[in-house]
Amino acid sequence: MPAGRMAKRRVSEILRYRFEDGLGHKAISYRVGAAPSTVRETLRLAGTAGLADWTIERIGREASAIGPDAALLCQKILADRPHPEQWFRT
């Protein structure tokens, strides 16, 4: 029987450990309680979806391209919500 879907929070933790802390698959799997193959597949799917490219700097650049109000709102959201899983939804 296939495993159920992974919680959004766990996916966010995997991305944070990989791209902010620079950890490898085994270290990430130990910290989040998932198999290394699950971590590897999650990172592959995140790269395919383009999630790995969205850094704080890129979010700021994209918001600035929209306009000064969008950039200000983006800065406020990022300052008020330090957790990566809260960056993607408002």
C-alpha positions as CSV (number, residue, x, y, z in Angstrom):
1,M,0.0,0.0,0.0
2,P,1.5,3.4,-1.0
3,A,2.3,5.9,1.7
4,G,0.0,8.8,2.4
5,R,0.8,12.4,1.4
6,M,3.5,14.3,3.3
7,A,2.4,17.2,5.4
8,K,3.2,20.7,4.1
9,R,5.1,21.4,7.2
10,R,7.5,18.5,6.7
11,V,8.1,19.5,3.1
12,S,8.9,23.0,4.3
13,E,11.3,21.6,6.9
14,I,13.1,19.5,4.2
15,L,13.5,22.6,2.0
16,R,14.7,24.7,4.9
17,Y,17.3,22.1,6.1
18,R,18.6,21.7,2.5
19,F,18.7,25.3,1.3
20,E,19.2,27.3,4.4
21,D,21.3,24.9,6.5
22,G,22.9,23.0,3.6
23,L,22.3,19.5,5.1
24,G,22.5,16.3,3.2
25,H,19.7,13.8,2.6
26,K,20.6,11.5,5.5
27,A,20.9,14.4,8.0
28,I,17.6,15.8,6.8
29,S,15.9,12.4,7.0
30,Y,17.0,12.0,10.6
31,R,15.7,15.4,11.6
32,V,12.3,15.1,10.0
33,G,11.7,11.4,10.5
34,A,11.5,10.4,6.9
35,A,13.4,7.9,4.8
36,P,16.4,9.4,2.8
37,S,14.7,8.3,-0.4
38,T,11.6,10.4,0.6
39,V,13.9,13.4,1.2
40,R,15.6,12.9,-2.2
41,E,12.2,12.6,-4.0
42,T,10.8,15.7,-2.2
43,L,13.8,17.7,-3.2
44,R,13.6,16.5,-6.8
45,L,9.9,17.5,-7.0
46,A,10.6,20.9,-5.4
47,G,13.3,21.5,-8.0
48,T,10.9,20.5,-10.8
49,A,8.2,22.8,-9.4
50,G,10.7,25.7,-9.2
51,L,10.4,26.1,-5.4
52,A,14.1,25.8,-4.8
53,D,14.7,29.1,-6.7
54,W,12.5,31.2,-4.4
55,T,14.9,32.8,-2.0
56,I,14.1,35.8,0.2
57,E,16.1,38.0,-2.2
58,R,14.2,36.7,-5.2
59,I,10.9,37.3,-3.4
60,G,12.0,40.9,-2.7
61,R,13.1,41.5,-6.4
62,E,9.8,40.1,-7.7
63,A,7.8,42.3,-5.3
64,S,9.8,45.4,-6.3
65,A,9.2,44.7,-9.9
66,I,5.4,44.8,-9.2
67,G,5.7,48.2,-7.4
68,P,6.8,49.9,-4.2
69,D,3.6,48.9,-2.3
70,A,4.1,45.3,-3.1
71,A,7.7,45.5,-2.0
72,L,6.7,47.1,1.3
73,L,4.0,44.4,1.9
74,C,6.5,41.7,1.1
75,Q,9.0,43.0,3.6
76,K,6.4,43.2,6.3
77,I,5.2,39.7,5.7
78,L,8.7,38.3,5.7
79,A,9.5,40.2,8.9
80,D,6.3,39.1,10.7
81,R,6.5,35.4,9.6
82,P,10.0,34.0,10.1
83,H,9.0,30.4,9.4
84,P,9.5,29.2,5.8
85,E,6.1,27.4,5.6
86,Q,4.4,30.7,6.1
87,W,6.2,32.5,3.2
88,F,4.2,30.7,0.5
89,R,0.7,31.6,1.7
90,T,-0.7,34.8,3.1
